[in-house]
């Protein structure tokens, strides 16, 4: 399941739905939600969980992939943390 570039002619909501479908095919447990600052993409599962502690740059790989697919500047707002007090999702804001 290759992510690839979304089709620019589709409405943004359709592009996000297609993106989430592709990400879920890669086991990200992704979803998107509307927000006042722009759409947010949430990952409920980190495919790099076993190695992310030693390789935090992998979060930037996901951020860059989202920018390439959506054509939007993307900012990571939260990263999945293990433990009861950490965020349970990676959250990326599209601007």
C-alpha positions as a printed Julia matrix, in Angstrom:
95×3 Matrix{Float64}:
   0.0    0.0    0.0
   1.96   2.96  -1.29
   0.98   6.33   0.12
   1.86   8.39  -2.97
   0.59  11.87  -3.69
  -3.06  12.68  -3.21
  -4.99  13.99  -6.17
  -5.02  17.77  -5.92
  -8.38  18.04  -7.67
 -10.22  16.18  -4.92
 -11.79  18.2   -2.09
  -9.59  18.31   1.0
 -11.95  16.1    3.01
 -11.82  13.41   0.32
  -8.0   13.66   0.1
  -7.74  13.23   3.87
 -10.1   10.26   3.81
  -8.03   8.58   1.09
  -4.81   9.31   3.0
  -6.22   7.85   6.24
  -7.37   4.74   4.38
  -3.85   4.22   2.98
  -2.22   4.85   6.36
  -4.54   2.35   8.0
  -3.47  -0.2    5.4
   0.0    0.29   6.91
  -1.37  -0.21  10.47
  -1.08   3.39  11.69
  -4.63   3.37  13.14
  -5.0    6.82  11.6
  -7.91   9.22  11.59
  -8.37  12.89  10.84
 -10.4   15.57  12.5
 -11.26  19.17  11.74
  -9.82  21.87  13.97
  -9.86  25.66  14.25
  -6.17  25.84  13.24
  -6.6   23.29  10.44
  -7.12  19.57   9.96
  -5.27  17.23  12.31
  -4.13  13.71  11.49
  -3.85  11.35  14.43
  -1.92   8.09  14.52
  -3.18   5.67  17.16
  -0.28   3.32  16.57
   3.37   4.03  15.86
   4.85   1.54  13.4
   8.28   2.46  14.78
   7.38   1.93  18.46
  10.13  -0.61  19.07
  12.88   1.78  17.96
  11.45   5.31  18.21
  13.24   5.99  21.52
  16.6    5.69  19.79
  15.44   7.15  16.48
  13.11  10.13  17.11
  13.92  11.37  13.61
  11.4    8.84  12.32
   8.66  11.23  13.46
  10.07  13.72  10.97
   9.84  11.08   8.24
   6.1   10.83   8.93
   5.77  14.63   9.03
   7.57  14.95   5.71
   5.44  12.2    4.15
   2.27  14.01   5.23
   3.56  17.26   3.73
   4.36  15.56   0.43
   0.97  13.85   0.2
  -1.2   16.76   1.35
   0.8   19.67  -0.03
   0.36  21.36   3.36
   2.96  22.48   5.87
   2.72  20.0    8.73
   3.62  20.36  12.39
   3.81  17.54  14.91
   1.86  18.49  18.03
   2.22  15.26  20.03
   4.05  11.95  19.96
   2.79   8.65  21.36
   4.41   8.08  24.75
   4.39   4.81  26.65
   3.05   5.06  30.15
  -0.21   6.27  31.67
   0.56  10.01  31.46
   1.82  10.22  27.89
  -0.24  11.06  24.81
  -1.9    8.04  23.24
  -1.63   9.43  19.69
   0.8   11.12  17.38
  -0.88  14.31  16.25
   0.04  16.29  13.15
  -1.49  19.65  12.29
  -1.87  20.56   8.61
  -1.6   24.27   7.85
